[in-house]
């Protein structure tokens, strides 16, 4: 039908789930996603992507707690970040809040601003780590 071969319709395709908040867009509320979340605009509220990656672009401003598998921050985040995987804060980024992540899963580049605590979560145990002990 519509010029497609029947066998093409039977081939399962991998769905890539991606949510994008563009540069001039604003979102207020709870954003829940199953895949990758890319934020280039302004978001206020909460971001829930427990099996996905949250990426905050250079010009983005996020005033929310972030819960994700992985998080990559290039813009400004004012809120806590909880990750079951890794958290990366790149040069020029600002994070004002606590980070909860597994041991050895947090990377903060030179030139990034971090104002908060790093809490290492291993299973059900959680302990605070000083930046000087890393």
N, C-alpha and C positions, 0 to 999 in steps of 0.2 A: 504494500500500500504506500502511496506517495513516493514511489520510485526507489524504495529501499528493498534490499534483498531480505528474504525471510530469515536467513541465518544470522544476519546482522542484529536483528531484534532479539535473538536468543542469547547473544553474548552478554554476560553480566558486565556492567561497567562500575568502576570504583567511584563512588561519590566522594568528592572532596568538599567537605563542609567548611565554609569560610564566611565570616561576618566582618564587614568593613564599615567603619564610621569615617566618612571622608573629612577632609580638612576643614570645610566650612560648616560641617554638621555638628549639632548639639544633641545629646541624649541625656535624659534625666530618668532614673529609675533603676530597676534590676535587670541587667543584661545576662541572660542564661544562654550558653552556647555549647554545642557538642564538639565543635572543631576549633579551628584557628580564629582568633579575634584580632583584627588589626584596627588600631585606633589612631586616627590622624587628626581628629577634631577634639571636641570637649565632651567629657562624660562625667556626670555627677550621679552618685548612687552606689552601685555594687556591680562587680563583674564576676560571674560564676562560669568557669570553663574547666571543671575538674579533670577532664580527659583531653584537654586541648592546650594550645599555646596562646598566650596573650602577648601581643606586641604593641608597644606604645611608641608611636613615631616621634621624630624630633620636635615637631611643632605642636604636639598633642598636650592636653592638660586633662589629667584624670584626678578627680576628687572622689575616690571610692576605694573600698577594700577590694583586693583582687584575689580570687581563689582559682588556681590553675595548675595544670601539670607542669608547665614551664612558662616563664615570663622573661621577656626581653624589653628593657626600658631604655628609650632614647630621649624621651620627653620628660614631663613633670608628672609625678605621682604623689598625691597627698592622701595617704591611706596605707593600710597594712597589706603586705603581699604574702600569701601562703601558697607554697608550691610543693607538690609531691616529687617533682623532678628538680630542675635547676632554675636559678634566678640570675640574670645577667643585667648589670647596670652599666651602660656604655658611657664613654667620654661625653661630657656636656649634659648628661641626664641629671635629674634631681629626684630623689626619693625622700619623702618626709613621712616616716612610719616604720613599723617593725617588719622584719622579714622572718618567716618561718619556713625552713627548708631542711632537707636531709644534710648530713655531714658532707663537707667538701662540695656543696652544690651551689654556692654563692660566689659570683665573680663581680667585683667592683673595679672598673677601670680607673686609671689616673685621670683626673679632670672631671670625675663625676662627683656629685654632692649626695651624701647619705647622712640623714639625720634620724637615727632610730637605733633599735637593737636588732641583733641577729639571734634568732632562737633556732637551735639545731634540734630537729625532730627526727628521732630514730624509733620507729614503731610507735608505741604509745608514750614513750618518754620524751620530754622536752627540756632542754637546758639552754641557758643563755651563754653566748660566747662573746668575749671581748674582741674587738678588732685587732688588738695587739697579740692575741693568742692564735690568730689564724695563720 
